[in-house]
């Protein structure tokens, strides 16, 4: 199964990419992908080692989540995140 790519740069223009600007949008994409895979929040929590509460908070767009936790969830969901940083 191909990995889905998540981009935090709204200018990143490839058809398979989804642009994310806020945590609420990120959480909605996590929920959508989890459901596409037929997975419950309980299963995602078990596979990541996180609590169901944390998984739910991420899906609802909790603002302060450590990057390593977000990356762990994306890994289980077979997704990647691309961050584009430009210098001056």
C-alpha positions as CSV (number, residue, x, y, z in Angstrom):
1,X,0.0,0.0,0.0
2,X,1.5,3.4,-0.9
3,X,2.2,5.9,1.8
4,X,0.0,9.0,1.9
5,X,1.9,12.2,2.2
6,X,1.0,15.0,4.5
7,X,2.4,18.5,3.7
8,X,2.5,21.4,6.1
9,X,3.3,23.7,3.2
10,X,0.2,25.0,1.3
11,X,2.4,25.6,-1.8
12,X,3.5,22.0,-2.1
13,X,1.7,21.0,-5.2
14,X,1.4,17.3,-6.0
15,X,-2.0,15.6,-6.4
16,X,-1.4,13.0,-3.7
17,X,-0.6,15.6,-1.1
18,X,-2.9,17.1,1.5
19,X,-2.1,20.5,2.9
20,X,-2.4,21.1,6.6
21,X,-2.4,24.5,8.2
22,X,-3.9,23.8,11.7
23,X,-4.0,21.0,14.2
24,X,-7.8,20.6,13.7
25,X,-7.2,19.8,10.0
26,X,-4.4,17.4,10.9
27,X,-6.6,15.6,13.3
28,X,-9.4,15.3,10.8
29,X,-7.0,13.7,8.3
30,X,-5.8,11.3,11.0
31,X,-9.4,10.3,11.7
32,X,-10.2,9.9,8.0
33,X,-7.2,7.7,7.4
34,X,-7.8,5.6,10.5
35,X,-11.4,5.0,9.3
36,X,-10.2,4.2,5.8
37,X,-8.0,1.5,7.3
38,X,-11.0,0.2,9.3
39,X,-9.2,0.9,12.6
40,X,-10.8,2.1,15.8
41,X,-9.3,4.7,18.1
42,X,-8.6,1.8,20.6
43,X,-6.6,-0.1,17.9
44,X,-4.6,3.0,17.0
45,X,-3.9,3.7,20.6
46,X,-2.7,0.1,21.1
47,X,-0.5,0.1,18.1
48,X,1.2,3.4,19.1
49,X,1.3,2.7,22.8
50,X,-0.7,5.9,23.5
51,X,-3.9,6.3,25.4
52,X,-7.2,6.4,23.7
53,X,-7.6,9.8,25.3
54,X,-4.5,11.1,23.5
55,X,-5.6,9.7,20.1
56,X,-9.0,11.3,20.6
57,X,-7.4,14.7,21.5
58,X,-5.2,14.5,18.4
59,X,-8.2,13.8,16.2
60,X,-10.0,16.7,17.7
61,X,-7.1,19.0,17.0
62,X,-5.4,19.4,20.4
63,X,-2.9,22.2,19.9
64,X,0.0,20.9,21.9
65,X,1.2,17.5,20.9
66,X,4.8,16.5,20.7
67,X,6.1,15.9,17.2
68,X,7.3,12.4,18.0
69,X,3.8,11.4,19.0
70,X,2.4,12.8,15.7
71,X,5.1,11.0,13.7
72,X,4.3,7.7,15.5
73,X,0.7,7.9,14.6
74,X,1.5,8.8,11.0
75,X,3.8,5.8,10.9
76,X,1.1,3.4,12.1
77,X,-1.3,4.9,9.5
78,X,1.3,4.5,6.8
79,X,1.5,8.2,6.2
80,X,4.4,10.6,5.9
81,X,4.7,14.3,6.7
82,X,6.7,16.8,4.6
83,X,7.7,20.1,6.1
84,X,9.0,22.7,3.7
85,X,11.3,25.3,5.2
86,X,12.6,28.2,3.2
87,X,15.6,30.3,4.1
88,X,15.9,34.0,3.5
